[in-house]
Amino acid sequence: MRFPLKKLLKRSFFLTFLFLLSTGSALAQDEQVGGPVYVVQSGDTLSIIAVRWGVPQQEIVSANQLENPDQLFAGQELVLPGIDWIDGVLIPQQMPYGETLLSLSRQYRVDPQLLARLSRLTSPSQLFVSYPITMPTQRGEDTSNVRNVVSPGVSMLEMAAANGRNPWTMVGENSLSGTWDAISGDVLLIPGTDQPGPGALPSPITRLEFPAEGLVQGRTVVVNVNAEGDFALQSELMGNQLDYFRQEDGTYSALMGVSALAEPGLTPFTMSGEFGYGTPFSFTQSVAVVDGGYGFETLTVDLALIDIDLTNSESEFIRSLTAEVTPEKLWSGFFQAPSPYTDTINSTYGTRRSYNGGVYETYHSGIDFGGGLGVEIFSPAVGEVVFAGPLEVRGNATIINHGWGVYTGYWHQSEIRVQEGDIVAPGQVIGIVGNTGRVTGAHLHWEIWVNGVQVDPIDWLARPYP
Ligand SMILES: [Zn+2]
């Protein structure tokens, strides 16, 4: 009885060995399928990937032994067979603010031309914020670097010496052709030290957040910056100078309103400043202005009754009042709705308006709450009343300054319950709904100004700013 058992054990050992051998050879075979690895993104399908990389779908299916080619998942890794001009892992991402083709090529140690080919770039001006780029990386590669801006009058030799580096190594790491090649204001990398941040901006900037969706018409844009040491920062966007304010956690934030009528397309966003060591920098990158998808309406009015000069001078008065930016942020977190009738919004923000069938050159600058005469109006957040009084077009009007260039306006009231100089609390009754000024019926028109531009107020109820 012992012998067969021994024989059986031997046999099973032999089988296991055979199995291991065959598994081993299958692995070896898998490894022979050459080509870079593509990391599937949400929204990708096999046909999108096949077209993008010019590889037949069937070849991707067989190289990866895909059983369900229709069910790719985000993060799945696919070998792209037949692509021999690149290897490693290909990670698609959106172009962030604060990078250039050169800064990315330095950070990922990739030839700039290869990067351009991978991202289908025909011109560097295409690298606007959110442009889809593809970064090749090698597994386990350390891409952390310290970034040093080249100061005026400092040579590469001096810079290398100051950082304890061989100047010729730095030349290679930064895709320069010689130690005389660096120009003042350029940001060079000194690899191997952990210092995250956008690669084309100086090293004291450790983080920069810019909305990946770009500048959506009627939305409020937040730029967040974290930096070390003493510095001064300015930004310019669509003719506006942005002001950065320090938050409690040390983040510097700037808010900007995008007009509902801003022309879709690319516009430059410039960030400039100076750091404690006296080196100025300036960086400009294109950002996309995106259509907000607003509707259209035609209003019928008796133009003979409209005094254009009066309308314009009243608008100019409001504009100048809301243009002042005060440095103290009075609000915190979400704004509250100023009306209890949040489900009776008669007119939304952004709708393009034509008068009597003319051109659509204006838009609805706020939202209209219904509910009729006598409804209470609440302050949405802490702020200081900077105007409370009658106006011709807007009727009984109140304007509240919330700080950082953020103002709210309340038009057509029957009663105003606050005075200029009052500090109001969230939920405080500040007035009563009426039909004063140029209106067809009682409603509360509510608007929010950010950096001199009226934006969609609904946005401020839906998320806390900054
Ligand atoms: Zn309105």
Residues whose N, C-alpha, C, O or C-beta is under 5 A from the ligand:
A	BS01	ZN	I367 D368 H445
